Every structure is written in C-alpha cells, then in structure tokens.
C-alpha cells in the first residue's frame, strides 16, 4: 500500500489517461520513437504559447482591475500549475508509450531481422 495513494485512485486515473493517450497516438499513426519525441516537443511548445497568452490576458486584466490583484495572481498561479502539471503528465505518458510500445516493436523487428 502506498501512503500517498492508499486506495490506488491516482494510479487508476493515470492508467486510464495513459490508455486514452495511447489509443490516440496509435490512431494518429505515431509509430516511431522520433514521431513520439516530436509530440513531446510540440506539446511543450503549445504549453508555453498557451501560458504566454494567458499571462498576457491576466496582466491586461490586472491593468484594468488593479483592485483584484490578489484574485488575478491566484488565478495565474492555478493556471500555471495546471498547465505545467498537464505537460509533465503528457510527457510521462508519451515516454511510457515509447518505452512500452515503440521500443518493444523495434526490438521485435531487430530480432526478426537477425534471426
């Protein structure tokens, strides 16, 4: 039993999210390690662009409504944590996909060619 997830809820949630991502990657034709690494890079770029736009909007809101600085700062912090956490989990899922699916396929192909 894990102290930070005693009933396995988080593990089940992560497993379900990985399965969804895995199926999407397969439907999308991501079948090489390089293609999967490109997905990670594009995801990182999209996350930083999203954060730049959101922070620009929040700074504009701060300029228009300076009285709500605390609420705007809290909202900015929540959005930053959410976006970075999503990016990290996405990267973890894609890396797992590479390790479990693509490396196995590459090893199977190598063994069938050499055997």
C-alpha distance (Angstrom), angle and dihedral (degrees) to the residues before:
residue distance angle dihedral
X1 . . .
X2 3.79 . .
X3 3.78 117.7 .
X4 3.81 94.8 -144.2
X5 3.84 93.5 46.7
X6 3.81 107.3 23.1
X7 3.80 96.6 167.1
X8 3.79 97.4 37.8
X9 3.81 94.2 -116.4
X10 3.78 95.5 135.6
X11 3.78 91.7 45.3
X12 3.82 90.5 52.8
X13 3.80 90.9 47.2
X14 3.81 92.0 50.5
X15 3.80 91.4 45.9
X16 3.81 91.6 52.3
X17 3.82 91.4 47.6
X18 3.81 90.7 48.8
X19 3.82 91.4 50.2
X20 3.81 90.8 52.0
X21 3.81 91.6 48.2
X22 3.81 91.4 45.8
X23 3.79 92.2 53.1
X24 3.80 90.9 47.0
X25 3.80 90.9 50.7
X26 3.80 91.3 50.3
X27 3.82 92.2 47.2
X28 3.79 88.5 48.4
X29 3.78 92.1 54.9
X30 3.81 95.8 -114.7
X31 3.79 96.9 157.3
X32 3.80 104.5 142.0
X33 3.78 131.8 68.4
X34 3.81 90.9 -123.4
X35 3.81 92.1 53.3
X36 3.81 90.6 50.5
X37 3.81 91.1 49.1
X38 3.80 88.4 51.1
X39 3.81 88.0 55.4
X40 3.81 89.1 55.3
X41 3.81 91.9 49.5
X42 3.82 93.5 47.5
X43 3.80 90.7 47.6
X44 3.79 91.1 52.3
X45 3.81 91.6 49.3
X46 3.82 92.0 48.1
X47 3.79 90.9 49.6
X48 3.79 93.0 52.6
X49 3.82 92.0 46.0
X50 3.80 89.8 49.6
X51 3.80 91.1 49.9
X52 3.80 91.6 48.5
X53 3.81 91.8 53.1
X54 3.79 94.0 44.1
X55 3.79 93.0 47.9
X56 3.82 90.8 48.0
X57 3.81 89.9 52.5
X58 3.79 91.4 46.8
X59 3.82 91.5 48.9
X60 3.78 89.1 50.9
X61 3.80 89.4 49.9
X62 3.79 88.5 49.6
X63 3.81 90.4 53.3
X64 3.80 91.4 49.6
X65 3.81 96.6 40.6
X66 3.83 107.9 28.9
X67 3.82 90.6 162.5
X68 3.81 89.1 69.6
X69 3.79 95.4 54.4
X70 3.82 93.3 124.9
X71 3.80 94.1 50.1
X72 3.81 92.2 45.2
X73 3.82 91.5 48.4
X74 3.82 90.5 50.1
X75 3.79 91.0 48.5
X76 3.81 90.4 49.3
X77 3.80 91.2 50.3
X78 3.80 92.5 49.0
X79 3.81 92.0 49.4
X80 3.81 92.8 47.2
X81 3.81 92.9 49.6
X82 3.82 91.6 45.9
X83 3.82 94.0 48.7
X84 3.80 94.9 45.7
X85 3.81 91.7 45.6
X86 3.81 90.5 50.2
X87 3.80 90.6 49.2
X88 3.81 92.0 49.7
X89 3.81 93.1 47.9
X90 3.80 91.3 46.4
X91 3.79 90.7 50.9
X92 3.80 89.9 48.3
X93 3.81 91.6 51.1
X94 3.79 93.6 47.9
X95 3.81 90.9 47.5
X96 3.80 89.1 51.0
X97 3.80 88.9 50.0
X98 3.80 89.2 52.2
X99 3.80 92.5 48.0
X100 3.81 97.8 43.5
X101 3.79 104.1 32.7
X102 3.78 112.1 19.9
X103 3.80 100.5 37.6
X104 3.81 90.5 47.5
X105 3.81 89.9 51.0
X106 3.80 90.9 48.3
X107 3.81 91.4 48.8
X108 3.82 91.2 47.5
X109 3.81 90.5 51.5
X110 3.81 92.0 47.3
X111 3.81 92.2 50.1
X112 3.81 92.7 47.3
X113 3.82 90.7 50.2
X114 3.79 94.5 48.2
X115 3.82 95.3 40.4
